[in-house]
Amino acid sequence: MRVTEARPAVPATGRVLGLDLGSRRVGVAVTDDGQRVATGVTVVARRGDQQAEHRAIAGLVEEYEAVGVVVGLPRSLSGQDGPAARTVRHEVEALAAGLAVPVETVDERFTTVTAAAGLRAAGRPARRQRDLIDQTAAAVLLQAWVDRRGADRG
């Protein structure tokens, strides 16, 4: 039997970093201090060194003075965890172990599709803007977390 520690929840105020963990890039977004609006800010390139990538993310947590991190969880259409979600959960555990702030996951189904469609609607060719798509996907998943959290607060 595996015993897990209860992780602290992300505080209700202060900036929160959102991550879209892709195989080539990690899209990064951040909320405002009141956790009302998420904005894409950058990407962290995947270079095959997860520890270096996690250090870069820790640097962003510090730079933005984030009080928590929200990571997109790529669940299957049925809502179950498939291989991609299990891979992300494993990385989230490693990331959380190296950060001094709480880390949560949020269902990220369709965020990349939504991000690409939004960019196309704005007249920006998505094919040549992978970094922007990844940042936008991170903002979409973080905004979904913000909206759900706001609805839960009443």
N, C-alpha and C positions, 0 to 999 in steps of 0.2 A: 504494500500500500504506500502510495506516495503522499507525503504531507507537504502542502504548500503554504507559504506565509500569506496572510492577507496583505495586499498592497494598499498603500494609502491612495485615496481618490485624488484626482486633480482638483486643486482649490477652485472656488467659484469666481475668483477675481484674479487678474494678472494674465499676462500673455501666455498663450499655449502654442506650441509648435505642432504642426501636422506633417506627417510623413507618408508618402506614397512610395513604398519599397518596390522598385522595379529591378529587373535583372541587369540593366545597363546604367540606370540612373535612379537616384532617390529624389523625388520631387519634394520640395519643402515649402510650407506655408506657415503663416503666423496670424494669430488673432490680435485684435486691439486689447488694451488692458481690461476692458469691460466684457470681453469675450462675446462680442456681438457680431463682428465681421472678420472673415478670414481672407487673407490675401496671399497669393503665391509670391515667394521671394527669391528662390534660387533652386539649384539642383546640386547634388553631390554625385560625382561620377563614380561608377563602380569600376574599380581597377583590380579586383581580385584579392584585396586585403581588407577583410571585414573590420578588423581592429582599427585600421586607419580611417575607414569610413565612419565608424562609431565615434572615433575621436573628433572627426570633423563635425558630426552631429552634436556632440557634447559642446564643441566650440560655438555652434549656433545657439544652443540652449543658453549658454553664457552670454553671447552677444545680444540676444533678444531678451535676456533676463526672463526666460520662460519659467513658469511655475509647474509646467507639465508637458507631456508629449502624448499625442494621439497618433496612432499608426493604423493605416488602412489594412483591413483583413479581407483578402480576396476569397470570399466564400462562393460556393457553387450557386447556380440559379435556384436550387432547392433549399438553400440556406445552410447546407452542410459544409463541414470542413473537408476540402479535397487536398491533394498534394501541395498546391500552392499555399493554401491557408496554413497547413502544418509547417511548411518551410518558414512562413512569416512568423508564426507563433514561436518557433525556435529562435529566430533572430530577435524577436521582441524580448524574449527572456535574456538573451545575451546583452542586448542594448540596455534594458532596465537595470541589469547588474552593474553597469558602468556609469549610470546617471544618478544624480542626486535629487531628481524630481520624479514624481509618479509617471508611469507610462500606462496608457489604456489603448485598447483597440476599438475600431469602429468598422462596421460593414462597409466595404467600399465597392460593392457591385455597381458597375456601370460608370464609375467616376471618370475613367479615361475616355470612354465613349462620350460622356456628357461634356467633358473638357474639350475634346476635339470638335464636337458639334457646335459648341459655343464659340470657339475660335473661327470656325468656318462661317457661322452666322455673322460674325463681326468683320468678315472680309479678310481674315488672316489665313493663309494657306497652311494647314496643319502639317502636311507632309514634311515641310522644311523646318518645322519648329518643335522638334521633339522635346527640347528643354522646357519650352513654354507650356507644352501639353502636360508634362510631368508636374510642373509647378501648379498649373491650373487644376490638375487632378487632385493634388494635395489640398488645394484650397476648397475644392468641391467636397471632399470627404471631411475636412475640418469644419466647413460650414454646416454640413449635415449633423456633425457631432454637436456643434454650437446650438443649432436649431432644436435638436432633440433634447438637449440639456435644458434649454430655455423653456420648452414645453413641459418638461418634468418638474421644473421649479414652480410652475403655475403661473 
